[in-house]
Amino acid sequence: VKTFVGHQVLRIKASNDDQIKELQALEGLTHLELDFWTEPANIDNPVDVRVPFHSLQSVKSYLEFNNIEYSIMINDLQTVIDSEKQEMETDNIKERN
Amino acid sequence: SATFNYATYHTLDNLFKGLDAIVLDFKSLVTKQQIGTSTEGRPLYVLKFSTGASRPAIWIDAGIHSREWITQATALWVGYKLATDYGKDASITSLLNKFDVYLLVVTNPDGYVYSHTADRMWRKTRAPNSGSRCIGVDPNRNWNAGFGGPGASSDPCSDSYRGPSAESAVEVKNIANFIRSHGKIKGFVSIHSYSQLLLFPYGYKCTNPAHYTELNTVGRSAAAALSSLYGTQYKVGTICSTIYQASGGSIDWTYDIGIKYSFAFELRDTGRYGFLLPATQILPTAQETYLGLKKIMEHVRDNPY
């Protein structure tokens, strides 16, 4: 089972078209194994991206170097998944009872 | 079907039991049809809501991106609600007296099982890609609408990999064949989840469709109905202008083959959880979505073409 320990989901807010281009370039860096939940298209829509632990430092440095604003939407994805799994199991047991 | 727990996420087997329960309880209205199989041989079941022969129809699908679990959960509840509202709700009764409704609750069953057992964030199909170690095609980049254009990847390792050719994904091919052979589908709604959007064509190009004004009006009316329950705010517009250019999407294909009322919902995610919407929000999401869907279906019913 693939786990997501330490993966973060960043919400990135580009403020101009140049920053959108920088984000599109980031999308092309396949070795970072980023999973874009919303893709960089225009400044009206924030970009959400899941970043594996091993790429966090690189991605954050990239954003900071390019003065691109971001926040951490999910701090540790695995924690959220674990809680979802537990919720699902509990609800199913309740139903059987 | 009345005791099925719609308020939690389920495995594929459980969802299929939910489908069977609806069919069993509403035999005179609902039947289950298999329109094909997935890459790994799982059935693609549609619920058909019908009160007579040779009717025009409305198509609704959910879960083409497997990790968007709220969509499969919502679609199952919508199926139950449609069945229970027939004969009680005048609008649904009138709709189903004129139109059939086809509901595909799990469009990408292989991906759904994989997202339960191996990788919660899995989005694509599970088809092997020749010459690559990476698996899967993004089935919403694989339709024959601007296939291979902007907003889809040619890299099999990408989550938005378009596949080698249009309709190469068997899941897509099965639906496309069904729609073509039916010939009287008048409305097509695809249910996705992310950040509350109600979208209409186009995505593969950034020009407005010929029926822009009407689609925009219907979309806004559906979003207002949806919002009336819990105040959830939706953005409405073309795929390209509202979110981003994306080629090979289902509603662009259906619109281009003449299904004027083609829409895609992006259900709520609260902006914090992505595809991990807490189970406590399944019923509220389903209930509000039903109101939006109902508006679209009423418009299809009242505006024959």
Interface residues (C-beta under 8 A of the other chain):
Chain A: V1 K2 F4 V9 R11 T30 D35 F36 W37 T38 E39 P40 A41 N42 N45 D48 R50 M73 I74 L77 V80 I81 E84 E87 M88 D91 N92 K94 E95
Chain B: N5 A7 T8 Y9 H10 N14 T117 A118 D119 R120 M121 G151 D155 C157 S158 D159 S160 Y194 S195 I243 Y244 Q245 G271 R272 Y273 G274 F275 L276 P278 A279
